[in-house]
């Protein structure tokens, strides 16, 4: 299940990146195809534009990694919670079975 979700997330992110890069044109080369320039540094193009675009891409990649780490930790916490809940319920089942045995023994 986790592998399935991971592959779907990768496909989605890849698709989003392709769609956004089509709109941008070549990063750092001035205004993109989509009509928006993306800021004065990008509009200017040249080395500054390329550097700005590279830094921006690094920033979003880092943010994405942080978000994935938080999501992964959340799921790990959920798994741990459910394992504890299962253990608690198994103890409850044993307790009830003991009561049934006691009632049968009292007959």
C-alpha positions as CSV (number, residue, x, y, z in Angstrom):
1,X,0.0,0.0,0.0
2,X,2.8,2.4,0.9
3,X,4.7,1.6,-2.3
4,X,1.5,2.3,-4.3
5,X,1.0,5.7,-2.6
6,X,4.6,6.6,-3.0
7,X,4.6,5.8,-6.7
8,X,1.4,7.8,-7.2
9,X,2.8,10.8,-5.4
10,X,6.0,10.6,-7.5
11,X,3.9,10.5,-10.7
12,X,1.8,13.4,-9.6
13,X,4.8,15.6,-8.6
14,X,6.6,14.7,-11.9
15,X,3.5,15.7,-13.9
16,X,3.1,18.9,-12.0
17,X,6.8,19.8,-12.6
18,X,6.5,19.0,-16.3
19,X,3.4,21.2,-16.6
20,X,4.9,24.1,-14.7
21,X,8.2,23.9,-16.7
22,X,6.3,24.0,-20.0
23,X,4.7,27.3,-18.8
24,X,8.0,28.7,-17.6
25,X,10.1,28.2,-20.7
26,X,13.8,27.7,-19.9
27,X,14.5,28.8,-16.4
28,X,16.6,31.9,-16.1
29,X,16.1,33.0,-19.7
30,X,13.7,35.8,-19.1
31,X,9.9,35.9,-19.2
32,X,8.2,32.5,-19.7
33,X,5.5,31.3,-22.2
34,X,2.7,31.6,-19.7
35,X,2.7,35.4,-19.8
36,X,4.0,35.9,-16.2
37,X,7.6,36.9,-15.8
38,X,8.2,35.4,-12.4
39,X,9.9,38.5,-11.0
40,X,12.4,41.1,-12.2
41,X,15.4,38.9,-11.8
42,X,13.9,36.2,-14.0
43,X,12.7,38.7,-16.5
44,X,16.2,40.1,-16.8
45,X,17.6,36.7,-17.8
46,X,21.3,36.1,-17.9
47,X,23.5,34.7,-15.1
48,X,21.4,36.4,-12.4
49,X,18.2,34.9,-13.8
50,X,19.7,31.4,-14.0
51,X,21.1,31.6,-10.5
52,X,17.7,32.9,-9.2
53,X,15.9,30.1,-10.9
54,X,18.3,27.6,-9.6
55,X,17.9,28.9,-6.0
56,X,14.2,28.9,-6.3
57,X,14.2,25.3,-7.5
58,X,16.4,24.3,-4.6
59,X,14.1,26.0,-2.2
60,X,11.0,24.2,-3.4
61,X,12.8,20.9,-3.6
62,X,13.9,21.4,0.1
63,X,10.4,22.3,1.1
64,X,9.0,19.3,-0.7
65,X,11.5,17.0,1.2
66,X,10.5,18.6,4.5
67,X,6.8,18.1,3.8
68,X,7.4,14.4,2.8
69,X,9.4,13.9,6.0
70,X,6.6,15.3,8.1
71,X,4.0,13.2,6.3
72,X,6.1,10.1,6.8
73,X,6.5,10.8,10.5
74,X,2.8,11.3,10.8
75,X,2.1,7.9,9.3
76,X,4.7,6.3,11.5
77,X,3.0,7.8,14.5
78,X,-0.4,6.6,13.3
79,X,1.0,3.0,12.8
80,X,2.5,3.1,16.4
81,X,-0.9,4.3,17.8
82,X,-2.8,1.6,16.0
83,X,-0.4,-1.1,17.2
84,X,-0.9,0.1,20.8
85,X,-4.6,0.1,20.3
86,X,-4.5,-3.5,19.0
87,X,-2.5,-4.6,22.0
88,X,-5.0,-2.9,24.4
89,X,-7.9,-4.5,22.6
90,X,-6.3,-8.0,22.8
91,X,-5.9,-7.5,26.5
92,X,-9.6,-6.6,26.8
93,X,-10.5,-9.8,24.8
94,X,-8.4,-11.9,27.2
95,X,-10.0,-10.2,30.2
96,X,-13.5,-11.0,28.8
97,X,-12.6,-14.6,28.0
98,X,-11.4,-15.0,31.6
99,X,-14.8,-13.7,32.8
100,X,-16.5,-16.3,30.6
101,X,-14.3,-19.1,31.9
102,X,-15.1,-18.0,35.4
103,X,-18.8,-18.0,34.7
104,X,-18.6,-21.5,33.2
105,X,-16.6,-22.7,36.2
106,X,-19.2,-21.3,38.6
107,X,-22.0,-23.3,36.9
